[in-house]
Amino acid sequence: MLAEKYSIVSVVAQALRGQRGWKPVWREPEPRAEYDVVIVGGGGHGLATAWYLASQHGITSVAVLEKGYLGSGNVGRNTTIVRSNYLLPGNIPFYEHSLKLWEGLERDINYNAMVSQRGVLNLFHSDAQRDAYARRGNAMRLHGVDAELLDRDAVRRLYPFFDYDNARFPIQGGLLQPRGGTVRHDAVAWGYARAADRRGVDLIQNCEVTGIRVEGGRAVGVETGRGVIRARKIGLACAGNSSRVAAMAGLRLPIESHVLQAFVSEGIKPLVDGVVTFGAGHFYMSQSDKGGLVFGGDIDGYNSYAQRGNLPVVEDVCEGGMALMPGIGRLRLLRQWGGLMDMSMDGSPIIDRTPVEGLYLNAGWCYGGFKATPASGWCFAHLIARDAPHPVATAFRLDRFATGHLIDEKGAGAQPNLH
Ligand SMILES: Cc1cc2nc3c(=O)[nH]c(=O)nc-3n(C[C@H](O)[C@H](O)[C@H](O)COP(=O)(O)OP(=O)(O)OC[C@H]3O[C@@H](n4cnc5c(N)ncnc54)[C@H](O)[C@@H]3O)c2cc1C
């Protein structure tokens, strides 16, 4: 069954039929005994990988196995920010490739993902921080990425309601990436799922992978709650659970799992029209189309597989918000939730082959993997299809922790909870 093409014509036609003719967005197939490629994890990265395997490499004998429902993980739990404002050469080309794919995504997958390039502004509060941000902005511009260093008056013109004279954290200016912004997160999962399904990819929900079959050093299939599924190649894209799933093939990953929380306030009139990060603590925010302020902060700081957070971090995040924008104190918190982060040892991801032949790894996205979704899927599909890394992802090697070629964007050292 082919889903219809969404267009103004189909919207009008459905309206005339009383909205009763819409078809399911994807099929619910039974798993086959064997596929060319099995992707473990139906989050953003797994679904994007399946779509690009089909659309860019013509590989359609693909199954995406998801233990819950599609998009039930971090792709539906994040704060929707996309940007490419990185410093290091290993990162900038990859994230810029991702931002370019975001810019064309809706046409590519025929789905409204509400891509909104409303600008991402990182505030700085000291001379040293301004120098660091200027350096990062220069690195971005050298790579052809948009970046503007704003002084305090320019920031004040954009956001007059911030506390500029806060005694501890006075705002001195900010680094703006105008092309950064937000994308409706669960629409990304649904859009990639629908597009991949249209090309014949089987999306199997409620299908937990419980084992990886390895014969003679080669991965040949997975054990699931719905039987054994054999595959020529297996890609792991199970953020937050990467270590557990990789352990099924005898691998120990340089990754810790941590909780990250997010928050939404009650709806208010349009106030914050971009994405803003506080530079003196861990707090960032944007405003959703429903009017709620969407904000978040630091990870909870201890290893966990629980998708819920602790109260001290709630307090810490709200304190950051109050220091930046005291008016936020009059808002009520509507919702709060947590997701599981694969925190790698240098804060950067892994897209690579593993020592087990036929087993490929996409992991370690820390709390910044949503923005990477298109490029991650693009590069992982390239790696699986061609057995060679994509040129913009060559730095994301698994063996860099042994060879010392780390991509430590923050300079925090081998301390996963600090990245
Ligand atoms: C609160 C919060 C805020 C965030 N904010 C941002 C942000 O603003 N910008 C940004 O860029 N990033 C952000 N992130 C990070 C981003 O969401 C993640 O890095 C990214 O979504 C991870 O990739 P994914 O979408 O494939 O993960 P997921 O959606 O988590 O997909 C992995 C899937 O694997 C499945 N799975 C696990 N084990 C198995 C198994 N054994 N068998 C079958 N399936 C399995 C899971 O159920 C899950 O659906 C945030 C994350 C959180 C939690």
The ligand as an ORCA input file, in Angstrom:
! r2SCAN-3c Opt
* xyz 0 1
  C      15.144     16.269     27.279
  C      15.987     16.174     26.044
  C      16.271     17.316     25.323
  C      17.061     17.246     24.170
  N      17.217     18.356     23.415
  C      17.899     18.300     22.252
  C      17.951     19.427     21.406
  O      17.322     20.457     21.671
  N      18.682     19.348     20.269
  C      19.374     18.221     19.942
  O      20.052     18.224     18.935
  N      19.289     17.096     20.696
  C      18.556     17.104     21.842
  N      18.432     15.979     22.614
  C      19.154     14.747     22.226
  C      18.445     13.946     21.161
  O      17.078     13.813     21.458
  C      19.097     12.562     21.032
  O      20.498     12.684     20.950
  C      18.617     11.824     19.775
  O      17.209     11.892     19.671
  C      19.077     10.379     19.823
  O      18.826      9.689     18.620
  P      17.451      8.917     18.268
  O      16.451      9.923     17.866
  O      17.713      7.864     17.283
  O      17.101      8.290     19.681
  P      15.782      7.576     20.187
  O      14.557      8.259     19.724
  O      15.949      7.401     21.665
  O      15.852      6.187     19.428
  C      16.454      5.002     19.928
  C      15.392      3.924     19.912
  O      15.989      2.668     20.172
  C      14.999      1.881     20.808
  N      15.631      0.717     21.424
  C      16.493      0.714     22.478
  N      16.849     -0.543     22.781
  C      16.213     -1.347     21.890
  C      16.169     -2.755     21.692
  N      16.857     -3.592     22.478
  N      15.411     -3.227     20.674
  C      14.701     -2.410     19.863
  N      14.693     -1.062     20.029
  C      15.445     -0.553     21.022
  C      14.371      2.851     21.803
  O      13.101      2.416     22.245
  C      14.320      4.124     20.980
  O      13.060      4.324     20.359
  C      17.630     16.001     23.763
  C      17.320     14.854     24.492
  C      16.501     14.924     25.613
  C      16.136     13.684     26.355
*
